[in-house]
Amino acid sequence: MIHEALQEAAAAGEIRYEWTDDIGYAGDMERVLREVAEQKKPAAVLGDAYGNEEVVRRVAGDHPDIAFVFGSGLGPAEPTFRL
């Protein structure tokens, strides 16, 4: 539902929205997150951290200027990791 809502907002010209799907658990999540953060410098990165929580938290900690908003089994981590 969130993905569909973001696609609709992008189609209406309200936001710029790009996504990557099926990143997996073999280290690709960290590589992709770092590439996005370092090359595209978005205001926010949204996703699902289940199974990759430590990786997402590590990347978020290295990029305090980007909001990371991820589904998670643990709580928020300052300054940029939110549920």
Secondary structure, DSSP 8 states (H G I E B T S, - for coil): -HHHHHHHHHHTTS----------SSSHHHHHHHHIIIII--SEEEEE-TT-HHHHHHHHHH-TTSEEEEE-SS--BTTTEE-
